[in-house]
Amino acid sequence: MKLSGLKAFVAAVEEGSLRAAARRLGLSQPAVTRLVRELEVELSASLFTRTTVGVAPTAQGKALHARALAIQREIGAAVDEINQLGGHFTGELNVGAMPLAVMLLMPETLRTFSAEFPQVQIRLSEELYFSQLQKLRMDQMDVAVCTMPEGLPLGEFIVEELITTCTVVVVRRGSPLAQAKSLGALAGAKWVYTGPAGASGYAQLFFAQHGLPAPPVGAVVNSTLGLLALVGGGDFVGLMPRHLIGDRMFEHLLEVVPLKEAGVPMKVCAIARNDASVSPVVRHFMAHLHRAAHQLAQPRPAI
């Protein structure tokens, strides 16, 4: 199976026509048609159906497309790693980070890392909820900066602790709920749950660790902006990392409820795959993360 054929096939799937695929690859349409046809003969399967506007992958074509993308990613990663081992740091680094890390760790990490490796392109995505780290497993992400997921298999990932914090209960500034002194006093309030299902968020964990039943779900969000909008603009109660509450952009919106119960502890870690594909640039990026975390831990000078 030729790589040129796979490249032509992927382009045809993504462009929706052989003509557009040819333009994208800088080839003639007959050349792309021939490459795709050679694949079909080799696999003894039809990969496309013709439509009035172009082509669409068959079931066999869809199966091959997923594998072909993985092959292209692996080849690209291999080329990048070979270049990096030779001292030429180029390529792309995909980083997923929880909101706390995006705000407190990423600015300094990206500043210093980009200064040292200007030819490496960073793709940063905010991830509110990490569960099974599927993007790492599927090579769609190189580094995850998040709290430690439950049930993480031993030996599958490199895990390096960066900072430790805990959650605090927040309400909108001026809310009567800010007068609560115990968690039980907020049991009937509308709590904002985070996560794709909301059923196992930090709110439930917070109540459970103090022997209380989970509070009613007032809303479920999967973004920091959604959490801020609900808590800062209404009578909702939410949980946020203590480090974020000290940020000036939140102080006019939110107020910490001074409960007697301690919040849920959080350890923010950098996680990468623990295999031969961990490239030098990933290791350098994690080193810059540690530098940013160390700087964050230093006491701020008095103004």
URJO-V240018 format. One record per backbone hydrogen bond with DSSP energy under -1.0 kcal/mol. CO is the residue of the C=O (numbers start at 1). NH is the residue of the N-H. If there is no record, write none. Layout:
BEGIN
co->(CO:CO)
nh->(NH:NH)
END
This chain:
BEGIN
co->(2:3:4:5:6:7:8:9:10:11:12:16:17:18:19:20:21:22:22:28:29:30:31:32:33:34:35:36:37:38:39:40:40:47:49:54:56:58:59:60:61:62:63:64:65:66:67:68:69:70:71:72:73:74:75:76:77:78:79:80:81:82:83:84:88:91:93:94:94:95:96:97:98:99:100:101:101:105:106:107:108:109:110:111:112:113:117:121:123:125:133:134:135:135:136:143:144:145:146:153:156:158:160:163:165:166:168:169:170:171:172:175:176:177:181:183:184:186:190:191:191:193:201:202:203:204:205:207:207:208:216:219:221:223:224:225:226:227:228:237:238:240:241:244:247:250:250:253:255:257:264:266:268:268:269:270:271:272:273:275:279:280:281:282:283:284:285:286:287:288:289:290:291:292:293)
nh->(6:7:8:9:10:11:12:13:14:15:16:55:21:22:23:24:25:26:27:32:33:34:35:36:37:38:39:40:41:42:43:44:45:58:56:51:49:62:63:64:65:66:67:68:69:70:71:72:73:74:75:76:77:78:79:80:81:82:83:84:85:86:88:87:90:121:123:142:143:125:145:127:102:103:104:105:106:109:110:111:112:113:114:115:116:117:120:93:95:97:137:138:140:141:139:96:271:98:269:156:274:272:270:268:266:242:240:257:238:255:175:178:179:180:260:186:187:189:237:218:219:221:205:206:207:208:209:210:212:211:191:193:195:227:228:229:230:231:232:192:170:168:245:247:250:253:254:173:171:259:167:165:162:163:146:160:144:158:275:278:283:284:285:286:287:288:289:290:291:292:293:294:295:296:297)
END
